[in-house]
Amino acid sequence: MRAMVLEKLGPIESKPLKLRDIEVPQIKKSNDLLIKIDACGVCRSQLHGIEGDWKKYGIPPALPTVPGHEITGTIVKTGPNTKKLKVGQRIGISPLHGSCMSCQYCNVGKEHLCDQAEITGETMLGGYAEYITITEDFATPIPDSMKSDYAAPLFCAGITAYKAVKAAEPAKGKSVGIFGVGGVGHLSVEFAKLEGMRVIGVARNKIHLDVAKKVGADNTLQFSEQEEFLFKLKKEEGLLDSAIVFAPSEKIVDLAINSVKKGGTIVLGVLANIPNFDIFTEKTLRGTLIGSRTDMVDVVRIAEQNDFKIIHKTFPLEQANQILEDLKFSRIEARAVLTP
């Protein structure tokens, strides 16, 4: 099969992903599925892994590898003990590729926190390819009403957005700022609006502010120096009840913390240092990480029932380097999706 293989870490401008012919993965477990990939979303976390930003976290754990972790595809072969899914069904694969199924986290439905979790495109070969395998326990069916390229972003951006909004303790009439309106952020706007929140989209570029408005943000504000931004925020909205941060910037994290009123909540959907945190304001600072298999089912259901606007554009698999470079320099409107 064709795959975009990462053999050496490096800046995306050096085109580190190489188009190679590699072996089609084989069914090994009795409940494995062989999936012909229809689409794979392009996530910023893959860019961090490719460029070596996350080497200190052990990502990627080994080379060569195939990135890509928000996947939709069609089952073309099943193991002998598959029970729920069959050949011809379309499914989605999130970053959560598997877990031990028996630890304290797995036993309470939080398998995404499992210390032995397998991560698509990191510990396992990912979706920048034509085929992938997964056990049926971690494959999520896709309704016929959803096209594969539309559904693919739900399997990382969607579940990340959903969990981040839940972590922000949503309630009708409460305000939330989405700091970084891109592939994940624009879906967070939609999930927050479903909760009845007043949503303020915050971004650096006009293209992303327009995306926020397109999916229902009540107001948008452009990033600026902190004093200027807070003056404008207080004038137009007052301090926020909560903030969700998807912009990978220490400066923006600090801005979000200071944009929230005392006793409010800040949710971090990015890896970032916390420059300042005043404990006397009684604010809650909370991390969030994808979600469980149950969460993934909920995300697909909610998106279908509410006819979510998933702003995306498709590109051929071979253009992965260029698309990641465009993502790096904020030239992608919301989500890019690769199709083999």
C-alpha positions as CSV (number, residue, x, y, z in Angstrom):
1,M,0.0,0.0,0.0
2,R,1.0,3.7,-0.4
3,A,1.8,5.5,2.8
4,M,3.4,8.8,3.9
5,V,6.2,7.6,6.1
6,L,8.1,9.6,8.7
7,E,11.7,8.3,8.7
8,K,13.5,11.3,10.3
9,L,12.2,14.2,12.4
10,G,12.5,17.6,10.9
11,P,10.8,20.9,10.0
12,I,7.8,20.3,7.8
13,E,9.3,22.7,5.2
14,S,12.0,20.0,4.6
15,K,9.2,17.5,3.6
16,P,10.1,14.8,6.1
17,L,7.2,12.6,5.1
18,K,8.1,10.3,2.2
19,L,5.7,8.5,-0.1
20,R,6.6,4.8,0.2
21,D,5.2,1.4,-0.7
22,I,4.9,-0.6,2.5
23,E,3.1,-3.8,3.4
24,V,-0.6,-3.8,4.1
25,P,-1.1,-4.5,7.9
26,Q,-2.3,-8.0,8.7
27,I,-5.1,-9.2,11.0
28,K,-3.4,-10.6,14.1
29,K,-6.1,-10.7,16.8
30,S,-9.2,-12.7,16.4
31,N,-11.4,-9.6,16.6
32,D,-9.2,-7.4,14.4
33,L,-10.6,-5.5,11.4
34,L,-8.8,-4.6,8.2
35,I,-9.9,-1.1,7.2
36,K,-9.5,0.5,3.8
37,I,-9.0,4.1,4.7
38,D,-11.3,6.6,3.1
39,A,-10.1,9.8,4.8
40,C,-7.8,11.0,7.5
41,G,-7.9,14.4,9.1
42,V,-4.7,16.5,9.5
43,C,-4.1,17.4,13.2
44,R,-1.6,19.9,14.6
45,S,-0.4,17.4,17.1
46,Q,0.9,15.3,14.2
47,L,2.9,18.4,13.2
48,H,4.4,18.6,16.6
49,G,5.4,15.0,16.5
50,I,6.9,15.2,13.0
51,E,9.0,18.4,13.8
52,G,10.3,16.9,17.1
53,D,8.5,19.4,19.4
54,W,7.3,16.5,21.5
55,K,10.4,14.4,21.5
56,K,10.8,15.1,25.2
57,Y,7.4,13.4,25.7
58,G,8.5,10.3,23.8
59,I,6.4,11.2,20.7
60,P,6.9,9.6,18.3
61,P,8.2,6.5,20.3
62,A,9.9,5.0,17.3
63,L,10.9,5.6,13.6
64,P,10.0,5.0,10.9
65,T,6.3,5.5,11.5
66,V,3.1,6.6,9.7
67,P,1.3,9.6,11.3
68,G,-2.5,10.3,11.2
69,H,-5.0,9.6,13.9
70,E,-8.5,10.8,12.9
71,I,-9.6,8.2,10.4
72,T,-12.7,6.9,8.6
73,G,-12.7,3.8,6.4
74,T,-14.5,0.7,5.3
75,I,-14.1,-2.8,6.7
76,V,-12.7,-5.1,4.0
77,K,-11.8,-8.1,6.2
78,T,-12.6,-9.3,9.7
79,G,-11.0,-11.7,12.2
80,P,-12.7,-15.0,13.0
81,N,-14.2,-13.8,16.3
82,T,-15.7,-10.4,15.3
83,K,-19.2,-10.1,16.6
84,K,-20.5,-6.5,16.2
85,L,-19.1,-5.3,12.9
86,K,-19.0,-6.8,9.4
87,V,-17.3,-6.3,6.0
88,G,-18.7,-3.3,4.1
89,Q,-19.5,-1.2,7.2
90,R,-17.9,2.2,7.5
91,I,-16.2,3.0,10.8
92,G,-14.0,5.7,12.4
93,I,-10.8,5.4,14.4
94,S,-9.8,8.0,17.0
95,P,-6.3,8.5,18.5
96,L,-7.4,5.8,21.1
97,H,-6.4,2.7,19.2
98,G,-6.6,0.3,22.2
99,S,-6.1,-0.1,25.9
100,C,-5.5,-2.8,28.5
101,M,-9.2,-3.1,29.3
102,S,-8.5,-4.1,32.9
103,C,-6.9,-1.2,34.8
104,Q,-8.5,1.2,37.2
105,Y,-9.2,3.6,34.3
106,C,-10.5,1.1,31.8
107,N,-12.8,-0.4,34.5
108,V,-14.6,2.9,34.9
109,G,-15.0,3.8,31.3
110,K,-12.0,6.1,31.1
111,E,-9.8,3.9,28.9
112,H,-8.3,7.0,27.2
113,L,-6.4,7.5,30.5
114,C,-5.0,4.0,30.5
115,D,-1.2,3.9,31.1
116,Q,-1.0,1.2,28.3
117,A,-3.2,3.0,25.8
118,E,-2.2,2.5,22.2
119,I,-2.2,5.8,20.2
120,T,-3.0,5.8,16.5
121,G,-0.2,7.3,14.5
122,E,2.2,7.2,17.4
123,T,2.5,3.8,19.1
124,M,0.7,2.3,16.1
125,L,1.1,3.1,12.4
126,G,-1.6,5.7,11.5
127,G,-3.9,6.9,8.8
128,Y,-1.6,8.6,6.2
129,A,-1.9,5.4,4.3
130,E,-4.4,3.2,2.4
131,Y,-5.1,0.5,5.1
132,I,-5.0,0.1,8.9
133,T,-6.1,-2.5,11.4
134,I,-8.0,-2.1,14.7
135,T,-9.9,-4.3,17.0
136,E,-13.7,-4.0,16.7
137,D,-13.8,-2.8,20.4
138,F,-12.2,0.5,19.4
139,A,-13.9,1.1,16.0
140,T,-16.9,3.4,16.0
141,P,-19.6,2.9,13.3
142,I,-20.5,5.9,11.1
143,P,-24.1,6.5,10.0
144,D,-24.9,6.3,6.3
145,S,-25.8,10.0,6.3
146,M,-22.2,11.0,6.9
147,K,-19.7,11.2,4.2
148,S,-16.3,9.8,5.2
149,D,-14.4,13.1,4.7
150,Y,-17.0,15.0,6.7
151,A,-16.9,12.5,9.5
152,A,-13.1,12.1,9.8
153,P,-12.5,15.3,11.8
154,L,-14.9,14.1,14.5
155,F,-12.5,11.4,15.5
156,C,-9.9,13.7,17.0
157,A,-11.0,17.3,16.6
158,G,-14.6,16.4,17.4
159,I,-14.0,14.3,20.5
160,T,-11.4,16.8,21.8
161,A,-13.8,19.7,21.4
162,Y,-16.6,17.8,23.1
163,K,-14.5,16.8,26.1
164,A,-13.1,20.3,26.4
165,V,-16.6,21.9,26.5
166,K,-17.7,19.4,29.1
167,A,-14.6,20.2,31.2
168,A,-15.6,23.9,31.1
169,E,-18.7,23.1,33.2
170,P,-21.2,24.4,30.6
171,A,-24.5,25.9,31.5
172,K,-27.1,28.0,29.8
173,G,-26.2,31.6,29.8
174,K,-22.6,31.2,30.9
175,S,-19.9,32.7,28.8
176,V,-16.9,30.8,27.3
177,G,-14.0,32.0,25.3
178,I,-12.5,29.6,22.7
179,F,-8.9,30.7,22.3
180,G,-7.7,29.3,19.0
181,V,-10.6,28.7,16.5
182,G,-9.3,26.2,14.0
183,G,-9.9,22.5,13.4
184,V,-10.8,21.8,17.0
185,G,-11.9,25.3,18.1
186,H,-14.7,25.6,15.5
187,L,-16.3,22.4,16.7
188,S,-16.0,23.6,20.3
189,V,-18.0,26.6,19.3
190,E,-20.8,24.3,18.1
191,F,-20.7,22.1,21.2
192,A,-20.8,25.1,23.5
193,K,-23.8,26.6,21.7
194,L,-25.7,23.3,22.1
195,E,-25.2,23.8,25.9
196,G,-26.8,27.3,25.6
197,M,-23.5,29.1,26.3
198,R,-22.5,32.6,25.1
199,V,-19.5,31.8,22.9
200,I,-16.6,34.3,22.2
201,G,-14.2,33.1,19.5
202,V,-10.7,34.3,19.8
203,A,-8.1,34.0,17.0
204,R,-5.1,35.7,15.5
205,N,-6.3,35.7,11.8
206,K,-9.4,37.1,10.2
207,I,-10.0,33.8,8.4
208,H,-10.4,32.0,11.8
209,L,-12.6,34.7,13.2
210,D,-14.8,34.3,10.2
211,V,-14.9,30.6,10.8
212,A,-16.1,31.2,14.4
213,K,-18.9,33.4,13.2
214,K,-19.8,30.9,10.5
215,V,-20.4,28.2,13.1
216,G,-22.4,30.4,15.5
217,A,-20.1,32.3,17.8
218,D,-21.9,35.2,19.5
219,N,-18.8,37.5,19.3
220,T,-15.2,37.3,18.1
221,L,-12.1,39.0,19.3
222,Q,-8.7,39.2,17.7
223,F,-5.6,38.3,19.7
224,S,-3.6,41.4,20.8
225,E,-1.4,42.4,23.6
226,Q,-2.9,41.4,26.9
227,E,-3.8,44.8,28.3
228,E,-5.4,45.9,25.0
229,F,-7.3,42.6,24.7
230,L,-8.6,42.6,28.3
231,F,-9.8,46.2,27.9
232,K,-11.8,45.3,24.9
233,L,-13.1,42.0,26.4
234,K,-14.3,43.8,29.6
235,K,-15.9,46.5,27.5
236,E,-17.8,44.1,25.2
237,E,-18.4,41.1,27.4
238,G,-17.0,41.4,30.9
239,L,-14.7,38.7,32.2
240,L,-15.6,35.2,31.1
241,D,-17.1,32.3,33.1
242,S,-14.7,30.0,31.4
243,A,-12.0,29.7,28.7
244,I,-10.9,26.8,26.5
245,V,-7.4,27.1,25.0
246,F,-6.3,25.4,21.7
247,A,-3.6,27.8,20.7
248,P,-0.2,26.3,21.6
249,S,1.2,29.4,23.1
250,E,2.3,30.2,26.6
251,K,1.3,33.8,26.0
252,I,-2.2,32.8,25.0
253,V,-2.6,30.5,28.0
254,D,-1.7,33.4,30.2
255,L,-4.2,35.6,28.4
256,A,-7.0,33.1,28.7
257,I,-6.3,32.7,32.5
258,N,-6.6,36.4,32.9
259,S,-9.7,36.6,30.8
260,V,-11.7,34.5,33.2
261,K,-13.4,35.9,36.3
262,K,-12.6,34.8,39.8
263,G,-13.8,31.3,40.5
264,G,-14.0,30.5,36.8
265,T,-12.5,27.6,34.8
266,I,-9.8,27.4,32.2
267,V,-9.5,24.2,30.1
268,L,-6.2,23.5,28.3
269,G,-6.4,21.4,25.2
270,V,-2.7,22.0,24.4
271,L,0.6,21.2,26.0
272,A,1.9,24.5,27.5
273,N,3.8,25.9,30.4
274,I,1.7,27.9,32.9
275,P,3.5,31.2,33.3
276,N,1.4,32.7,36.1
277,F,-1.4,31.4,38.2
278,D,-2.8,33.3,41.1
279,I,-4.3,30.8,43.6
280,F,-6.1,33.6,45.4
281,T,-8.5,34.0,42.5
282,E,-9.9,30.5,43.1
283,K,-9.8,29.7,39.4
284,T,-9.8,26.1,38.2
285,L,-7.2,25.1,35.7
286,R,-8.0,21.8,34.0
287,G,-6.5,19.6,31.3
288,T,-8.4,17.5,28.8
289,L,-7.5,14.5,26.7
290,I,-9.6,13.1,23.8
291,G,-12.2,10.8,25.4
292,S,-13.5,7.3,25.9
293,R,-15.2,5.0,23.4
294,T,-18.6,6.0,24.9
295,D,-17.7,9.7,24.3
296,M,-16.8,8.9,20.7
297,V,-20.2,7.3,20.1
298,D,-21.8,10.4,21.6
299,V,-19.9,12.8,19.4
300,V,-20.9,11.0,16.2
301,R,-24.6,10.9,17.4
302,I,-24.6,14.6,18.4
303,A,-23.0,15.8,15.2
304,E,-25.5,13.8,13.1
305,Q,-28.6,14.9,15.1
306,N,-27.6,18.5,15.0
307,D,-26.3,18.7,11.5
308,F,-22.9,20.0,12.6
309,K,-20.9,22.3,10.3
310,I,-17.6,20.5,9.9
311,I,-15.6,23.0,7.9
312,H,-13.1,20.9,5.9
313,K,-11.3,20.6,2.6
314,T,-9.9,17.4,1.1
315,F,-6.5,16.8,-0.4
316,P,-4.6,13.9,-1.9
317,L,-2.5,11.8,0.4
318,E,0.7,12.8,-1.4
319,Q,0.2,16.4,-0.4
320,A,0.6,15.7,3.3
321,N,3.8,17.7,3.7
322,Q,2.4,20.8,2.0
323,I,-0.9,20.6,4.0
324,L,1.0,20.3,7.3
325,E,3.1,23.3,6.3
326,D,-0.1,25.3,5.5
327,L,-1.4,24.3,8.9
328,K,1.8,25.4,10.6
329,F,1.5,28.9,9.1
330,S,-2.3,29.2,9.7
331,R,-3.3,28.9,6.0
332,I,-5.9,26.2,6.7
333,E,-9.4,27.5,7.3
334,A,-10.4,24.8,9.8
335,R,-9.6,21.1,9.0
336,A,-7.7,19.6,6.1
337,V,-8.5,15.9,5.3
338,L,-6.3,13.6,3.3
339,T,-7.8,11.0,1.0
340,P,-5.7,8.0,-0.3
